[in-house]
Amino acid sequence: MVKKLVLIGLLLAFAISGCSSRGGVDDESAGASASRRGPGRAGNGQSDGMGGRGGQPAGLGDLDSPAGPLSKRVIYFAYDSDEVLPEYQPVLTAHAEYLSLHAEQTAVLEGHADERGSSEYNVALSERRANSVERSLRLQGAGEGQLQVVSYGEEKPAVSGHEESSWQQNRRVEIVYPGH
Amino acid sequence: MYFQVTPMISQFRFLLRLGLFALGLTGLARAELTVDITQGVEGAAPIAVVPFGQAGLAGENLAHIVATDLAGSGRFTPLAEAQMPERPVPPEGVNFPVWQSAGQEHVVIGRVVPGTGGAPHEAEFTLFDAIRGTSLLSERIPFKAADARHTAHRIADLIYQQLTGERGIFNTRIAYVTASGSGKSREYRLQIADADGEAAREVMSSPEPIMSPAWSPDGKRMAYVSFEDRTAAVFVQNLSTGERRKVSGTPGINGAPAWSPDGSTLALTLSKDGNPEIYTLDVASGSLRRITRDDAIDTEASWSPDGRSLVMTSDRGGKPQLYLVPAAGGEPQRLTYEGEYNARGVFSPDGRRLAMVHGGEGGYRIAWMDLGSRNLKVVSRGRLDESPAFAPNGHVIMYVRKDGGHEPLAMTSLDGQVQRTIPVRGGEVRGVAWSP
């Protein structure tokens, strides 16, 4: 029951954020989300300058621009949770926007878990995380055929340590664009 | 049954011998092998395995391998070589009174001689009852030098079976996956080794994860999960020919393969219909049957030995717990209530016990449940233990230790008192399976 309420809440949040970014000024919303991601990135002056290819919003940049909003491709999760935290919504919004503007572009959503517990159960947990990201991207405009989920569980850790500081870097979904 | 001494005396004698045994092993055994017995083992039987006469055979003395096997079972406490009152080699006789004085109830002597048939060598050994002064078992085993370790394991099996009435497991094999390197140089290897970790060989390797090896009941094939195509698929590989076949590559998860006892069917976890569910796949025909139907995670099926039921991990109650479900489909029945996390249930070969990963305050440990009384016993002491695998005789459980501070592969007796590490080369271990 609680789970369902949370889900409904998330769906509403996605719907609202999707509306505002599409209905408002795209440059601004993308620019704002880029600056929210940290002063270090915004300061190098590349994030806005690399955009504008093929008629897309200037703030989005292209997939290979190192400091553009699309350069951020890892979503981290709390312990035992598949909920996308609010701080990652702008990241997903940017990717959803890019995917909706480039219908030929595909992306793989790689789900990962930390190493605690049983490995096959962790595969299932990591699929839930990847499915959360997929739902969010699709609600914000990505097409069904553009996304593929692969659930690795604990098998491909980003960091090899055996304590919480490593585990929090391993509970993640990576958005992978083949060839980029 | 053999050693009806009081527990306290038994423990004292045992600890004394263990110390001597450890001293004796230092110079003889391979450095990476450890038998770590932290508590006295009630009823573990004293036995002396006298070094074999084997002048014509290079390498480790077969008696050392036999003694290490027996010690690792938790049922025997072999006498350290330095404490042996004599070292007879056949055809010499055994002076039973001196062994009785040394507290020994059984003595094994043996030698390696040139083979009389086609084989270059022959191992002959005799197991004596030192109290009665009688021979209990005497065998000759022809072998070639490359099979010396296997021959020693066979001898240990024969002795174990003679004295316990149960099947020995020393001449069995294990399969496990190792992972090493990082980034682009990451490598996963599926390996098979003897049950003591020796004689490892590679079944297959990949830069992408390999998971969940499962032996077919006849030991000839192995099912496993491979991400080599950048997506999960289940493969079945013939271990002698190397020939392999993708048996499941549906969208989403293809995981947790488990062979039915008759070897015809694989239980699998597939998420093609939206979320992870248990299916059974007829391997020959490819026909698929859905067993579970629930919004929760259902995964990690293991067959009961009679083939009628599956145990699985499900979080349909909110947290992962073990459930029993009819193999033909039906209503799952919850089995575990102790602790917030119970996963990867596997049946013992006699179907009376379930080993599992049990999450509690101390971390994730290996436990087993008696299916009659439903009592749970925790038998490992790590922080991140997983992947329990019963020995084919059901008396030992092998598991993976992930906390990085220990050798990654270990086995434990059912009472948890004998922990033995298994040497593994090739990086961290990701999962283990014991051959039939």
Interface residues (C-beta under 8 A of the other chain):
Chain A: V108 E115 R116 G117 S118 S119 E120 Y121 V123 A124 L125 E127 R128 Q148 V149 V150 S151 Y152 G153 E155 K156 S160 G161 H162
Chain B: A179 S182 R186 Y188 P209 M211 S212 F227 R230 T231 A232 G252 I253 G255 A256 T269 S271 N275 P276 I297 T299 E300 T313 P320 Y341 A343 R344 V357 G359 Y364 R383 L384 E386 S387 K402 D403 G404 R430 G431
